[in-house]
Each structure stands twice: as structure tokens, then as C-alpha cells.
Amino acid sequence: MKLLLAFISAAASPALLMVIWYLYEQFQIFEVDDPYIWVRTGNFAVICFFVSGAFVLLLGLPAYFLLRKFRLVRWWSTLVVGFSLAAIPMAIFTWPLKYPELKTSASVNGVQTMVDGVPTVAGWLQFTQGVLFLGVCGLVGALAFWLTAPNKFRQGTQ
């Protein structure tokens, strides 16, 4: 039962982090008395919890059993795997050189991030920040798992 709680906390903690970040940004953009802030935040929270749960179920659970099989469930391996399982898919899906033949240009807040299909320094920085942010979310989930999991499941013995 405690192991199930550990996996639930691994899914809930990064989702909660994303919702807090989103809510902070909402208060920066809109006025506090905007009644739709809570509706938007609620909808965003549902998406975050589903995506985080899917990551834990599809990537985290198999990774845990693989680490456990090789008796490598340690605090450092759990954190590294959590970071990697969140950062690597983000890096793959948002890779700036995915479609260089399109020769597109893009900008964010007036700063060029891509010129003729080639990312600028600002584009690479934006890409790196996104990958690192999601990696930190995975690290937070792994830390929540590690702190919640019973000791007998940490070392891979029963």
C-alpha cells in the first residue's frame, strides 16, 4: 500500500509544481478578481495530473522495476532516472532542428528564436530551459517517490 502511495506522490508532486507555476503566471497576467483564473487553473491541473500520471505509469513504473531487478534503487539513481525520464521526451519532442527544411522563422516576445529554420542562441536557450524545467519536474516526482517509498522497496528486497 505504501508503494502505491509512493507512485501516487511521484505523479502528484510534479503536477502540483506545474499548477503552482501556472497559477503564479496567471496572477502576473490577469487581475486577481478575474473569476476565470480558477477555471483555467482547474482545467490545467486536470491535464497536468493526467500527463504526470501517464509518465509515472508508462515510464516510471518500468524504470523502478528495472532498477529494482538490478538492485540499483538508491536515492541518487532514483533522482537521475526521474530527471532523465522527464527531460529526454521533452528534448525529443521539442528538438529545434526537427524540420529544418521548412526554413521558418519564429520569435518569442520580439526575440528571434529561429531564422530560416536554424535556431538562434535565444532559441537554444529557450529549448534548454524547457528541457531543464521538465527534468526538474521529474526530479521532484522521483524525490517524492523516494521519500514516500518504504525502505524495503528502496533497496529492491522484500
C-alpha positions in Angstrom: 0.0 0.0 0.0 2.9 2.4 0.8 4.4 1.7 -2.6 1.2 2.7 -4.3 1.2 5.9 -2.2 4.8 6.5 -3.4 3.8 6.2 -7.0 0.8 8.5 -6.5 3.0 11.1 -4.8 5.5 10.7 -7.7 2.7 11.7 -10.1 1.1 14.4 -7.9 4.1 16.4 -6.9 5.3 17.5 -10.3 1.7 18.2 -11.4 1.3 20.3 -8.3 4.5 22.2 -9.1 3.3 22.9 -12.6 -0.1 24.1 -11.3 1.5 26.4 -8.8 3.8 27.8 -11.6 0.8 28.2 -13.9 -1.3 30.0 -11.2 1.6 32.3 -10.5 1.8 33.2 -14.2 -2.0 33.8 -14.3 -1.8 36.3 -11.4 1.0 38.1 -13.3 -1.0 38.4 -16.5 -4.6 38.9 -15.2 -6.2 40.8 -12.4 -6.8 38.9 -9.1 -10.5 39.4 -9.3 -10.7 37.6 -12.7 -13.2 34.7 -11.9 -11.9 32.6 -14.8 -8.4 32.2 -13.3 -9.7 29.3 -11.2 -11.5 27.7 -14.1 -8.4 27.9 -16.3 -6.2 26.7 -13.4 -8.6 23.8 -12.7 -8.5 22.7 -16.4 -4.8 23.0 -16.4 -4.5 21.0 -13.2 -6.5 18.1 -14.7 -4.3 18.0 -17.7 -1.1 18.1 -15.5 -2.3 15.3 -13.3 -3.2 13.1 -16.3 0.1 13.7 -18.1 2.1 13.2 -14.9 0.3 10.1 -14.1 0.9 8.7 -17.6 4.6 9.5 -17.3 4.8 7.6 -13.9 2.7 4.7 -15.2 4.4 4.3 -18.6 8.0 5.3 -17.8 8.4 5.5 -14.0 6.9 2.1 -13.1 9.0 0.1 -15.6 12.1 2.1 -14.7 11.5 1.3 -11.0 11.1 -2.4 -11.7 14.3 -2.4 -13.8 16.3 -0.6 -11.1 14.9 -3.0 -8.5 15.8 -6.0 -10.6 19.4 -4.9 -10.7 19.3 -3.8 -7.1 20.1 -0.2 -8.0 17.3 1.6 -6.2 19.3 4.3 -4.4 18.5 7.9 -3.8 20.9 9.1 -6.5 19.8 6.6 -9.1 16.1 7.4 -8.4 16.7 11.1 -8.9 18.8 10.7 -12.1 16.2 8.4 -13.6 13.4 10.8 -12.6 15.2 13.7 -14.2 16.0 11.8 -17.3 12.6 10.2 -17.9 11.1 13.7 -17.9 13.8 15.6 -19.8 14.5 13.2 -22.6 11.0 13.0 -24.0 10.7 16.8 -23.8 14.1 17.1 -25.7 12.9 14.7 -28.4 9.5 16.3 -29.0 10.7 19.9 -28.9 14.0 19.4 -30.8 14.5 22.7 -32.7 16.2 21.1 -35.7 13.3 18.6 -36.3 12.1 20.2 -39.5 15.0 22.3 -41.0 13.6 22.0 -44.5 10.7 24.3 -43.6 13.0 27.3 -43.3 10.7 29.0 -40.9 11.4 31.9 -38.6 10.0 32.4 -35.1 10.1 34.8 -32.3 9.0 34.9 -28.6 8.2 38.4 -27.2 10.0 40.0 -30.1 13.2 38.0 -29.7 14.1 35.8 -32.7 14.4 32.2 -31.7 14.6 30.7 -35.2 15.8 32.3 -38.5 15.3 30.3 -41.8 14.9 27.0 -39.9 18.1 27.5 -37.8 17.7 28.2 -34.0 19.4 31.3 -32.7 21.2 31.4 -29.3 17.9 32.6 -27.8 16.1 29.6 -29.4 18.6 27.1 -28.0 18.3 28.8 -24.6 14.5 28.5 -24.7 14.8 24.8 -25.7 17.3 24.2 -22.8 15.1 26.0 -20.3 12.1 23.9 -21.3 14.0 20.6 -21.1 15.6 21.5 -17.7 12.2 22.6 -16.3 10.5 19.4 -17.2 13.6 17.5 -15.9 13.3 19.3 -12.6 9.6 18.2 -12.5 10.7 14.6 -13.0 13.3 15.1 -10.3 10.7 16.4 -7.9 8.5 13.4 -8.7 11.4 11.0 -8.1 12.2 12.7 -4.8 8.6 12.4 -3.7 8.7 8.7 -4.6 12.0 8.2 -2.7 10.7 9.9 0.4 7.4 8.1 0.4 8.5 4.6 -0.6 9.0 2.1 2.3 12.7 1.2 3.0 12.2 -2.4 1.9 11.3 -1.3 -1.6 14.1 1.2 -1.9 16.9 -1.4 -1.9 15.0 -3.9 -4.1 14.5 -6.5 -1.4 11.2 -7.8 0.0 
